[in-house]
Amino acid sequence: MKQIASIQNPYIKSLIVLQEKSKARKESGTFLIEGQREIELALKGNYQLQTILFLPEFIAPHQLTSFSKLNIELIEISKEVYQKLAYRDTTEGILAIAKSKSLQLSDLKLSDHPLLLIAEAPEKPGNIGALLRTADAANLDAVIIANPKSDIYNPNIIRSSVGGLFTNQIATGTTSEIIAFLKSKKIAFYATTLQNANLYYTQDFTPACAIVVGTEATGLSQEWRDEATQNIIIPMQGALDSMNVSVAAAIILFEAKRQRNFK
């Protein structure tokens, strides 16, 4: 079994760049996954793993037999190397190099009456991770990111999604591309906005539909508001006029699930 002890090793240096640079992830078509649970979810989500790096103080070689059977390369690394590559404070002693998936709208596999979440230009990895967790909890057909500003394989998104990155179908595209896609599939879409909006719980979310959310700072672009099947609003009862985007998404998505469960 291969062993690497030095952070000066060229391969380890390339992994450090992969962890830190979106450009490196896009060019190589690979990214790092940290943690046993996340790696297991990635496998269940049909992500292809190339390599497992492990710290023998925490993971014994015999615990990695299942990876060997899948022809995944195993590399034993030193604590110094692990600490350089690990992104989280907690230590589990295992990392994986995985191949990125296609994020094309055309690759999405939808049910007959899909329920989708669309987020326009989310910037904060923590919010994206929370949206992915919400989508997993609601068992959505897919999450679509419009005009993405963050690399979906950013380690902060992987961490904050707690593996939700691997349990959801994900696609990206421009606002115009996504609107065209929704119309071609006859999927109604509801834009969360303050302007010209109806109360969210008055809408019928049982047919094929998508909930569209924007950033807390600027909301949704005019294109979404103009093209939406209906603009919707969550009535606020305090002094503030907005809430965290993942909270807002969860409220509306679970109303949709409630309607569908009792149809």
C-alpha positions in Angstrom: 0.0 0.0 0.0 1.3 3.4 -0.9 2.4 5.7 2.0 2.9 9.5 1.9 4.4 11.3 4.9 5.5 14.7 3.6 3.4 17.7 2.7 6.2 18.5 0.2 5.1 15.5 -1.9 4.0 16.7 -5.3 0.8 14.8 -5.2 -0.1 16.2 -1.8 0.7 19.7 -3.0 -1.7 19.2 -5.9 -4.4 18.1 -3.4 -3.9 21.2 -1.4 -4.5 23.3 -4.5 -7.5 21.2 -5.3 -8.9 21.9 -1.8 -8.2 25.7 -2.1 -8.8 26.6 -5.7 -12.1 26.4 -7.6 -10.1 26.6 -10.9 -8.2 23.5 -10.0 -11.4 21.6 -9.3 -12.9 22.6 -12.5 -9.9 21.8 -14.6 -9.3 18.4 -13.1 -13.0 17.5 -12.7 -12.2 16.2 -9.2 -12.7 17.4 -5.6 -12.0 16.3 -2.0 -14.5 14.8 0.4 -13.8 14.7 4.1 -15.4 12.4 6.6 -16.7 8.8 6.7 -20.4 9.8 6.5 -19.9 12.1 3.6 -17.8 9.5 1.7 -20.5 6.9 2.3 -23.2 9.3 1.0 -21.1 10.1 -2.0 -20.9 6.4 -2.9 -24.7 6.0 -2.4 -25.1 9.1 -4.7 -23.1 7.3 -7.4 -20.1 9.6 -7.2 -17.0 7.9 -8.5 -14.2 7.8 -6.0 -10.6 7.6 -7.3 -8.6 7.6 -4.1 -9.0 7.2 -0.3 -6.4 8.8 1.9 -6.4 7.7 5.6 -4.7 8.3 8.9 -3.8 4.9 10.4 -4.2 6.3 14.0 -8.0 6.6 13.3 -8.7 4.2 10.5 -7.3 0.7 10.3 -6.5 -0.7 6.8 -9.0 -3.6 7.4 -11.8 -1.0 7.8 -11.1 0.0 4.2 -11.7 -3.4 2.5 -15.0 -2.2 0.9 -13.1 0.5 -0.9 -10.5 -2.0 -2.2 -13.2 -4.1 -3.6 -14.3 -1.1 -5.7 -10.8 -0.7 -7.1 -10.3 2.6 -5.2 -6.7 3.4 -4.5 -5.8 3.5 -0.8 -3.0 5.8 0.4 -1.8 5.9 4.0 -0.9 9.4 5.1 0.9 11.0 8.0 -0.8 13.2 10.6 1.0 16.2 9.2 -0.4 15.5 5.7 -3.9 14.9 7.0 -3.9 18.1 9.0 -2.8 20.0 5.9 -5.6 18.6 3.8 -8.4 18.3 6.4 -10.9 21.2 6.4 -12.9 20.5 9.6 -11.9 20.9 13.2 -13.1 17.4 14.1 -10.8 14.6 13.0 -12.1 11.4 11.4 -8.9 10.5 9.6 -10.3 9.8 6.1 -10.5 11.8 2.9 -11.5 10.9 -0.7 -10.8 12.2 -4.1 -14.0 12.1 -6.2 -15.0 12.9 -9.7 -17.3 15.8 -10.2 -20.8 15.1 -11.7 -22.4 16.8 -14.7 -24.5 19.8 -13.6 -26.4 20.1 -16.9 -30.1 20.7 -16.7 -30.6 18.1 -19.4 -29.1 15.4 -17.1 -31.8 15.8 -14.4 -34.1 12.8 -14.0 -37.5 14.1 -12.8 -40.6 12.3 -11.6 -44.0 12.8 -13.2 -44.9 15.6 -10.7 -41.6 17.0 -9.7 -41.0 19.4 -6.8 -37.9 21.5 -7.3 -35.9 24.2 -5.4 -34.2 26.9 -7.4 -31.8 29.4 -5.8 -30.7 32.4 -7.8 -27.1 33.6 -7.3 -26.6 32.3 -3.7 -23.2 33.6 -2.5 -22.6 32.2 1.0 -21.5 28.5 1.1 -23.3 28.1 4.4 -26.6 29.1 2.8 -26.1 26.8 -0.1 -25.3 24.0 2.3 -28.4 24.7 4.3 -30.6 24.8 1.2 -29.2 21.3 0.2 -30.0 20.0 3.7 -33.5 21.4 3.4 -33.9 19.8 -0.1 -32.8 16.4 1.3 -35.2 16.7 4.2 -38.1 17.4 1.8 -36.9 14.7 -0.6 -37.0 17.0 -3.6 -36.5 16.0 -7.2 -33.6 18.4 -7.7 -32.0 21.6 -6.7 -31.1 24.1 -9.4 -28.6 27.0 -8.9 -29.2 29.9 -11.2 -26.2 32.2 -12.0 -24.0 30.4 -9.5 -21.4 32.5 -7.7 -19.8 29.6 -5.8 -18.3 26.4 -7.0 -20.7 23.7 -5.9 -17.8 21.5 -4.8 -16.4 24.2 -2.5 -15.3 22.4 0.7 -17.4 24.8 2.8 -20.5 23.8 0.8 -19.7 20.1 1.3 -19.2 20.7 5.0 -22.3 22.8 5.6 -24.5 20.5 3.6 -23.5 17.6 5.9 -23.5 15.3 2.9 -26.6 16.9 1.3 -24.5 17.7 -1.8 -24.4 14.0 -2.5 -28.1 13.1 -1.8 -29.7 15.7 -4.1 -29.7 16.0 -7.9 -28.1 19.3 -8.7 -27.9 21.4 -11.8 -26.8 24.9 -12.7 -27.6 27.4 -15.4 -28.5 31.0 -16.2 -31.8 32.3 -15.2 -33.0 32.4 -18.8 -31.8 28.8 -19.4 -33.6 27.6 -16.3 -36.9 29.4 -17.1 -36.8 27.9 -20.6 -36.2 24.5 -19.1 -39.1 24.8 -16.7 -41.5 25.9 -19.4 -40.4 23.1 -21.7 -41.2 20.6 -19.0 -44.5 22.4 -18.1 -43.3 23.0 -14.5 -45.0 25.9 -12.8 -42.6 28.1 -10.8 -43.3 30.4 -7.8 -41.0 33.3 -7.1 -40.6 34.4 -3.5 -40.7 38.2 -3.5 -42.3 41.1 -1.8 -43.7 42.6 -5.0 -47.1 41.7 -6.4 -47.2 38.5 -4.4 -49.9 36.2 -3.0 -49.6 34.4 0.4 -47.7 31.3 -0.2 -50.2 28.9 1.5 -53.0 30.0 -0.9 -51.2 28.4 -3.9 -51.7 24.9 -5.2 -48.3 23.2 -5.2 -49.6 19.7 -6.0 -48.8 19.8 -9.8 -45.3 19.9 -11.1 -43.7 23.0 -9.7 -40.6 24.8 -8.5 -40.0 27.2 -5.6 -37.6 30.0 -6.5 -35.6 31.9 -3.8 -33.2 34.7 -4.1 -30.5 36.3 -1.9 -31.5 38.0 1.4 -29.7 41.2 0.2 -31.2 41.7 -3.2 -34.0 39.1 -3.7 -34.8 37.7 -7.1 -34.0 39.4 -10.4 -36.8 41.0 -12.4 -36.8 38.2 -14.9 -38.0 35.7 -12.3 -40.6 38.0 -11.0 -41.9 38.8 -14.5 -41.9 35.2 -15.7 -43.2 33.4 -12.6 -46.4 31.5 -12.6 -47.1 33.5 -9.4 -45.1 35.6 -7.0 -45.5 34.4 -3.4 -44.7 35.8 0.0 -44.4 34.6 3.6 -46.3 37.0 5.8 -43.8 38.5 8.4 -45.2 39.3 11.8 -42.3 41.1 13.4 -40.2 44.2 12.6 -38.1 42.6 9.9 -39.1 42.0 6.3 -37.0 39.0 5.5 -35.6 35.7 7.0 -32.7 33.4 6.2 -33.2 32.0 2.7 -33.0 28.3 3.8 -35.6 28.9 6.4 -37.9 30.6 3.9 -37.4 27.8 1.4 -38.2 25.2 4.1 -41.4 26.8 5.1 -42.7 26.9 1.5 -41.4 23.5 0.5 -43.0 21.7 3.5 -46.3 23.4 2.7 -46.0 21.9 -0.7 -45.2 18.5 0.8 -48.2 18.9 3.2 -50.5 19.6 0.3 -49.1 16.6 -1.7 -49.4 14.3 1.3 -53.0 15.1 1.8 -54.2 15.4 -1.8 
